[in-house]
Amino acid sequence: MEFQFLQLLQQTAGTLFSDKEVGKIMDRKEYRERPHWARSILEKMVSEGLIWKEAARYLYPTEKQRQERKQKTGKEGAAEFSKPDEQK
């Protein structure tokens, strides 16, 4: 099932989905019975680093988004590294 979730999110890379939206797309019958059924699978994929979670929504990042996040975390890491020197 995870593979099917990943395929859906890869096809729509960069688009934010709620757990309910993904659940409805993947299995409408299960969605009618339990609207948040997909949340546990999506959370597992987030913890494995396959997809991202932003606020309460999930996405498969585009290459541009990945590069921007790398640059952003690189700058923050550099700023944190220089802070202890400034305090001395």
C-alpha positions as a printed NumPy array, in Angstrom:
array([[  0.   ,   0.   ,   0.   ],
       [  2.881,   2.367,   0.772],
       [  4.142,   1.974,  -2.781],
       [  0.759,   3.075,  -4.16 ],
       [  0.75 ,   6.1  ,  -1.858],
       [  4.254,   6.968,  -3.011],
       [  3.26 ,   6.635,  -6.666],
       [  0.32 ,   9.001,  -6.174],
       [  2.467,  11.612,  -4.429],
       [  5.295,  11.292,  -6.978],
       [  2.883,  11.869,  -9.852],
       [  1.789,  15.096,  -8.194],
       [  5.173,  16.169,  -6.788],
       [  5.033,  19.502,  -5.008],
       [  1.289,  19.318,  -4.315],
       [  0.112,  19.307,  -0.707],
       [ -2.483,  16.699,   0.323],
       [ -4.256,  16.098,   3.614],
       [ -4.476,  12.558,   4.943],
       [ -8.196,  12.593,   4.165],
       [ -7.589,  13.558,   0.522],
       [ -5.077,  10.765,   0.038],
       [ -7.387,   8.293,   1.768],
       [-10.284,   9.263,  -0.472],
       [ -8.206,   8.891,  -3.64 ],
       [ -6.731,   5.541,  -2.62 ],
       [ -9.836,   3.772,  -1.265],
       [-13.22 ,   5.497,  -1.162],
       [-14.931,   2.647,   0.693],
       [-12.378,   2.694,   3.502],
       [-12.554,   6.509,   3.518],
       [-16.311,   6.426,   4.14 ],
       [-15.822,   4.111,   7.107],
       [-12.729,   5.816,   8.588],
       [-11.84 ,   9.23 ,   7.067],
       [ -8.336,   9.357,   8.588],
       [ -7.304,   5.776,   7.755],
       [ -4.338,   6.889,   5.623],
       [ -2.696,   8.998,   8.338],
       [ -0.682,   6.191,   9.929],
       [  0.757,   5.106,   6.576],
       [  1.641,   8.685,   5.637],
       [  3.268,   9.312,   9.036],
       [  5.377,   6.185,   8.597],
       [  6.496,   7.427,   5.172],
       [  7.414,  10.801,   6.703],
       [  9.495,   9.118,   9.41 ],
       [ 11.288,   7.083,   6.718],
       [ 12.047,  10.29 ,   4.803],
       [ 10.121,   9.287,   1.676],
       [  7.769,  12.276,   1.819],
       [  7.589,  15.576,   3.709],
       [  5.014,  16.903,   6.118],
       [  4.304,  20.622,   6.184],
       [  1.772,  21.714,   8.779],
       [ -0.993,  19.107,   8.475],
       [ -0.357,  18.227,   4.834],
       [  1.894,  15.778,   3.024],
       [  3.887,  16.092,  -0.186],
       [  6.505,  14.453,  -2.33 ],
       [  9.021,  17.253,  -2.903],
       [ 10.163,  18.399,  -6.311],
       [ 13.878,  18.595,  -7.027],
       [ 13.725,  22.386,  -6.657],
       [ 12.098,  22.069,  -3.202],
       [ 14.792,  19.601,  -2.117],
       [ 17.556,  21.982,  -3.191],
       [ 15.921,  24.93 ,  -1.415],
       [ 15.621,  22.935,   1.806],
       [ 19.269,  21.837,   1.579],
       [ 20.374,  25.448,   1.114],
       [ 18.147,  26.624,   3.959],
       [ 19.377,  23.98 ,   6.397],
       [ 22.959,  24.622,   5.313],
       [ 22.638,  28.321,   6.135],
       [ 20.995,  27.602,   9.489],
       [ 23.715,  25.098,  10.338],
       [ 26.402,  27.629,   9.457],
       [ 24.698,  30.293,  11.578],
       [ 24.444,  27.932,  14.547],
       [ 28.109,  27.014,  14.163],
       [ 29.216,  30.641,  14.276],
       [ 27.032,  31.653,  17.259],
       [ 29.173,  30.084,  20.001],
       [ 32.232,  32.013,  18.75 ],
       [ 30.323,  35.294,  18.886],
       [ 29.301,  34.753,  22.51 ],
       [ 32.89 ,  34.438,  23.772]])
